[in-house]
Amino acid sequence: MTSYTEHIVTYAANGDKSIYYIAAGPRDGPLLIFLHGWPGIAKTWMSQLETFASLGFRVVAPDMPGYGNSTVTRVIEDYSHETIIDGLLALLTDIGRDDAIWIGHDWGAGVLSSFVATHPQACKAVVLMCIPYRTLELGLEELVKYVNRDVYPAEKYPYGQWEYMKYYEESFERATAFFDADPGGVFRVLASKPTTAHHSRPAITATVLQDGGWFGGMPNPSREFHEIPDADLVLSRELYEELITAMKKTGFWAGDAYYMNHARNRAYNLEHTVNNGVLDMPFLFIEANNDSVCDTYDSRMAEPMRKHCTRLTEVSINAGHWVAMEKSAETNAAITRWLPF
């Protein structure tokens, strides 16, 4: 297994926040920075870190703000993209580089989309997984524009598969308490290997607000969640235990607060985006075609990315949302084939 070093970098005007990150590979190797999503820690990228470090890359993965060993606060604005970007710029400086190839998944992809739109000079190339550019970073209202209305009729599903995001906005403390009640059980459901997605059927996330909560509105996570065997998970037992330990330590409040900044993120991007959001660097989008929520397979969700990225490559992998863990070999191969060297 690749050995890695641990680092802490402070940011914000008074240095009151910090980002923890791990690094491996030769210090002078081409730099890859991996940004995880909800919920996650740096080590959820371990397959990618080991693979690319062995190929001679300098690889870095932070615990994103609010997770793991990075600063955790109870301030909603601390999880806006504008604030997080301050941390990413400090991270890049601490590594001693002016730019990097950045890779993001889920909310890490959303943050990265804001970062590349507003600081393209710091991005040698970009990889997004599951969440296309020019969508999530522009808020819930932008995501709703690209909902497949054949599957999600507006009169029944006004927010489409993104209704769960509206649930966070309307019932934040209740949503957070549900996950905090049993992080291990909930994540066994979320990280189960998917069956083939039925893109013609609404995702379970489309009725979370209507149901008054997750999984049909159940008041607390079911004990049956723990009956899901390790073999059905997309990650190893060791990594599962590390992630659950981290989430029990921090709680879900900070991670869930990423969902509470849609309006701030949109305003920040609309004011600070460079070159009208058009990107000229190499750009890879990895679609998980069994992801029933982040559905680019059968919707218009990727259209704005295709309009704004002049050097776009798209790859589809037969996996669910946790594509980099579920199909790590295929994901690593896709990145390796694409790398602009």
ABEGO torsion letter per residue (X at the ends): XBBBBBBBBBBEAAGABBBBBBBBEBAABBBBBBBBBOBBBAAAAAAAAAAAAAAGBBBBBBBBBGBEABBBBABAAAABAAAAAAAAAAAAAAAGBABBBBBBBEAAAAAAAAAAAABAAABABBBBBGBBBGBAAAEAAAAAAABBAAABBAAABAAEAAAAAAAAAABAAAAAAAAAABAAAAAAAAABBBBBBBAABBBAAAAAAAAGEBGGGBABBBAAAAABBAAABABBAAAAAAAAAAAAAAEAAAAAAAAAAAAAAAAAAAAABBGGGBBABBBBBBBBAABAABBAAABAAAAAAAAABABBBBBBBBBBABAAAABAAAAAAAAAAABBX
